[in-house]
């Protein structure tokens, strides 16, 4: 299913959207010209809607056909796909050398990467580190969707300062010590401000609002109307479980349909526009094994290409610690079970540590 909006396909006007929503219809089935009713789970065909809509059945039929053409899968040559992958894939640094090592050099564009962990495990801190790294080091734009209220600009600015200082130290170690660049301090402050401006933040506390935001981003990218904001390279969502969990409590089929629509939107954004998409997720404890496992169930497990489990290194009776372990739970490139250590107390969320294999999650 797809959440209906004006302009999604030819003939689907704002007036038609208002009529559909007035009849409780918010999503459309991709397999035919009917549209699915999220509230009741019923199927509304063009003929059934015509008496309520005051519009021709032909209009609804064309809209349904447009949806089918837009979202249907078409076969592609394997060699062409491989060449496209080589030409479009980039690797983005996370701001943490040890985490980059775990991810086989960093975040890969065209993929969805999931950071999972219990509350306080450092998921938001890692997301902020990624935003700072991509914006400052690569001078690329970042979209940060905050659904938990955990985004803090002051913490992000601290990370930008720390990464800028690291870059200055690396540059000074290469250049002769006698070479002094006038205005270097002012240039550094300016670069940090520019980096902040390249990070766009949207607070979305509802899954439909999140879908709408992502669809608007896709529309702007499709129309190449992002020249005013610059090249978008990374989308961070903290967290995806916060907006989906409320829908999974009662009528679970409704929540699953919307969850998979969100999954499709994220994967399409990543693939079509060569973006690195990073989401955070909560964890639950398996009743039979007692091990931690990601929330949102089996259906969601096929969405991320890579999964990283973040855990606190301190014992429950010890004082709060900034040390975290990052374990690879799923990866198309690295063996699962690899583990590194992070220190989220450091402004750049870094603590070099060799990757060591552990038991599979």
C-alpha positions in Angstrom: 0.0 0.0 0.0 1.0 3.6 -0.5 -0.2 6.7 1.4 -2.2 8.8 -1.1 -1.3 12.4 -1.7 -2.0 14.9 -4.5 0.4 14.6 -7.4 1.4 11.0 -6.5 0.3 10.0 -10.0 -1.5 11.8 -12.9 -5.1 12.6 -12.1 -4.8 12.3 -8.3 -5.7 15.9 -7.4 -6.0 17.6 -4.1 -9.8 17.6 -4.4 -9.8 13.9 -5.0 -7.5 13.3 -2.0 -9.9 15.3 0.2 -12.9 13.2 -1.0 -11.0 10.0 -0.3 -10.0 11.1 3.2 -13.5 12.2 3.9 -14.5 8.5 3.2 -11.8 7.2 5.5 -9.4 6.3 2.7 -5.7 7.1 3.2 -3.8 4.4 1.3 -3.9 2.9 -2.2 -3.4 -0.7 -3.2 -0.5 -1.1 -5.7 -1.9 -4.2 -7.3 -5.1 -2.6 -8.8 -7.2 0.4 -9.2 -8.9 0.1 -5.9 -7.8 2.0 -2.8 -7.5 0.4 0.6 -9.3 1.8 3.7 -6.8 1.9 6.6 -9.6 2.3 9.1 -11.7 -0.7 8.1 -9.3 -2.8 6.0 -12.0 -2.8 3.3 -11.3 -2.3 -0.4 -12.9 0.6 -2.2 -13.1 0.4 -6.0 -13.6 3.3 -8.3 -17.2 2.4 -8.8 -18.0 2.3 -5.1 -16.4 5.7 -4.6 -18.1 7.5 -7.4 -21.4 8.2 -5.6 -19.6 9.7 -2.7 -17.0 11.6 -4.6 -19.1 13.4 -7.2 -16.3 12.5 -9.7 -16.2 10.2 -12.6 -15.2 6.6 -12.3 -12.8 7.1 -15.1 -10.9 9.6 -12.9 -10.4 7.1 -10.1 -9.6 4.4 -12.6 -6.9 6.4 -14.2 -5.5 7.3 -10.8 -5.4 3.6 -9.8 -3.7 2.7 -13.1 -1.1 5.4 -12.5 -0.4 4.0 -9.0 0.0 0.6 -10.5 2.5 1.8 -13.2 4.4 3.9 -10.7 5.0 1.2 -8.1 5.1 -2.0 -10.1 8.4 -3.8 -10.4 10.1 -4.1 -13.8 12.9 -6.6 -14.5 16.4 -5.4 -15.0 19.6 -6.9 -16.3 22.0 -8.1 -13.6 25.1 -6.7 -15.3 23.4 -3.3 -15.6 22.5 -3.3 -11.9 26.1 -4.2 -11.0 27.5 -1.3 -13.1 24.9 1.1 -11.6 25.9 -0.1 -8.1 29.6 0.6 -8.7 28.9 4.0 -10.2 26.4 5.2 -7.6 27.7 3.8 -4.3 29.7 6.1 -1.9 31.0 5.4 1.6 30.4 8.0 4.2 32.4 8.4 7.5 30.4 8.1 10.7 32.8 10.3 12.7 34.0 7.2 14.6 37.0 5.2 13.2 36.1 2.1 15.2 32.5 2.2 13.9 33.7 2.8 10.4 35.9 -0.3 10.8 32.9 -2.3 12.0 30.8 -1.1 8.9 33.6 -1.9 6.5 34.8 1.7 6.0 31.6 3.5 6.8 28.0 4.0 5.8 27.1 2.8 2.2 24.8 4.9 0.1 21.8 3.1 -1.4 21.3 1.2 1.9 19.3 1.4 5.1 21.5 1.0 8.2 19.8 0.4 11.6 21.2 1.3 15.0 19.4 -0.7 17.7 19.7 -0.6 21.5 18.0 0.0 24.8 17.3 3.6 26.0 20.5 5.3 26.9 22.7 3.0 24.7 24.0 5.9 22.6 21.8 5.7 19.4 21.1 9.4 19.3 24.7 10.3 20.0 25.9 8.2 17.1 23.3 9.8 14.9 24.6 13.2 15.9 28.1 12.1 15.2 27.2 10.9 11.7 25.4 14.2 11.0 28.4 16.2 12.1 30.9 14.1 10.1 28.9 14.2 6.8 28.2 17.9 7.1 31.6 19.1 8.2 34.1 16.7 6.6 32.2 16.0 3.3 30.2 19.3 3.2 27.1 17.4 2.3 23.6 18.0 3.5 21.9 15.9 6.1 18.2 15.5 7.0 17.6 14.6 10.6 14.0 13.4 11.5 13.6 13.5 15.3 10.6 11.6 16.6 11.7 11.4 20.2 12.8 14.9 21.1 16.3 13.7 21.6 18.0 16.1 19.1 20.1 18.8 20.9 21.8 21.5 18.9 24.3 22.2 21.6 25.5 18.6 21.6 25.8 18.6 17.8 27.8 21.8 18.0 30.2 20.2 20.5 30.8 17.4 18.1 31.4 19.8 15.2 33.9 21.7 17.3 35.7 18.4 18.3 35.9 17.2 14.7 37.1 20.6 13.4 39.9 20.5 16.0 40.9 17.0 14.9 41.0 18.2 11.2 43.2 21.1 12.2 45.6 18.9 14.1 45.9 16.6 11.1 46.5 19.5 8.8 49.1 21.1 11.1 51.0 17.7 11.3 51.3 17.7 7.5 52.3 21.4 7.1 55.5 22.9 8.5 55.0 24.2 12.1 56.2 27.6 11.0 53.4 28.1 8.5 50.7 30.1 10.1 47.4 30.7 8.4 45.9 34.1 9.3 42.3 34.0 10.4 42.4 30.3 10.9 40.3 30.5 14.1 37.7 32.6 12.3 37.6 30.2 9.3 37.1 27.3 11.7 34.1 29.0 13.4 32.7 29.9 10.0 33.0 26.3 8.8 31.2 25.0 11.9 28.4 27.5 11.3 28.1 26.4 7.7 28.1 22.8 8.8 25.2 23.5 11.1 23.3 25.1 8.3 23.7 22.0 6.2 21.9 19.9 8.8 18.1 20.2 8.4 16.1 19.0 11.4 12.4 18.1 11.3 10.5 17.0 14.4 7.9 14.4 13.5 6.0 12.5 16.2 3.4 10.8 13.9 4.1 8.1 11.3 1.9 9.9 8.7 3.8 13.1 9.3 7.0 11.2 8.8 5.7 9.6 5.6 4.6 13.0 4.3 8.0 14.5 5.0 9.9 11.7 3.3 7.6 11.9 0.3 8.2 15.7 0.0 11.9 15.0 0.1 11.6 12.5 -2.7 9.5 14.9 -4.8 12.1 17.6 -4.4 14.9 15.3 -5.3 13.0 14.0 -8.3 12.3 17.5 -9.5 16.0 18.5 -8.8 14.6 21.4 -6.7 17.3 21.0 -4.0 19.8 23.4 -5.5 18.7 26.0 -2.9 19.6 23.6 0.0 22.5 21.7 -1.6 23.2 18.0 -2.2 21.4 15.7 0.3 23.5 12.6 1.1 22.2 11.3 4.4 18.8 10.8 6.1 18.8 10.1 9.8 15.6 8.9 11.6 15.7 8.8 15.4 13.6 6.8 16.0 11.5 4.7 13.6 10.1 2.5 16.4 8.7 5.5 18.3 6.2 6.3 15.5 5.4 2.7 14.6 4.9 1.1 18.0 1.6 3.0 18.7 0.1 1.4 15.6 1.0 -2.1 16.6 -0.9 -2.3 19.8 -4.5 -2.8 18.7 -5.3 -3.8 15.1 -1.9 -5.0 14.2 -2.7 -5.4 10.5 -3.2 -1.7 10.1 0.1 -0.9 11.7 2.0 -3.5 9.6 0.6 -1.9 6.4 1.8 1.5 7.4 5.1 0.2 8.7 5.8 -1.5 5.3 4.9 1.7 3.5 7.5 3.5 5.6 10.0 0.7 4.8 9.3 1.0 1.1 9.7 4.8 1.2 13.1 4.6 3.0 14.5 1.9 0.6 13.3 3.9 -2.4 15.0 7.0 -1.2 18.2 5.2 -0.5 18.3 3.4 -3.9 16.9 6.0 -6.3 19.0 9.0 -5.0 22.1 7.2 -3.6 21.4 8.3 0.0 22.7 6.7 3.2 19.6 6.1 5.4 20.2 5.5 9.1 17.3 4.6 11.5 17.3 3.8 15.2 15.2 1.1 16.7 14.5 -0.2 20.2 15.3 -3.8 21.4 13.3 -6.4 23.3 14.4 -9.5 25.1 13.6 -12.9 23.6 11.4 -14.9 26.0 13.0 -18.2 25.1 16.7 -17.3 24.8 16.9 -14.2 26.9 19.0 -12.5 24.2 18.3 -9.0 23.0 16.6 -8.7 19.6 15.4 -5.7 17.6 11.9 -4.5 17.9 9.2 -4.3 15.2 9.3 -8.0 14.4 10.3 -10.2 11.5 8.6 -8.0 8.8 10.9 -5.1 9.6 14.0 -7.3 9.8 14.3 -7.4 6.0 14.4 -3.6 5.7 17.9 -2.7 7.0 20.9 -4.1 5.1 23.1 -3.6 8.1 22.2 -3.8 11.8 24.4 -2.6 14.7 23.6 -3.4 18.4 24.7 -0.7 20.9 25.0 -1.7 24.5 26.4 -0.1 27.7 29.7 -1.6 28.9 29.1 -0.8 32.6 27.4 -3.2 35.0 23.9 -2.1 36.2 25.2 -1.4 39.8 28.0 0.8 38.6 27.9 4.5 38.0 26.8 5.8 34.6 29.5 5.1 32.0 30.1 6.5 28.6 31.6 3.3 27.2 29.5 1.4 24.7 30.0 -1.7 22.7 28.8 -1.9 19.1 28.2 -5.4 17.7 27.4 -6.2 14.1 24.1 -8.1 14.0 23.6 -8.1 10.2 25.8 -7.1 7.3 26.1 -7.9 3.6 29.9 -7.4 3.8 31.3 -8.3 7.2 30.9 -11.4 9.4 28.2 -10.9 12.1 29.4 -10.9 15.7 32.2 -8.4 15.2 32.5 -5.9 18.0 34.2 -2.6 18.7 34.1 -0.2 21.6 32.9 3.4 21.5 33.0 6.2 24.1 30.0 8.5 23.6 31.4 10.8 26.3 34.0 12.0 23.8 32.7 14.8 21.7 33.5 12.9 18.5 32.1 9.6 19.8 35.4 7.9 19.2 37.6 5.4 20.9 39.8 3.3 18.6 39.4 -0.3 19.4 40.2 -3.4 17.3 37.2 -5.3 15.9 37.0 -8.6 17.6 34.6 -11.5 16.7 32.1 -12.5 19.3 29.3 -15.0 19.3 26.5 -14.3 16.9 23.5 -12.3 18.1 
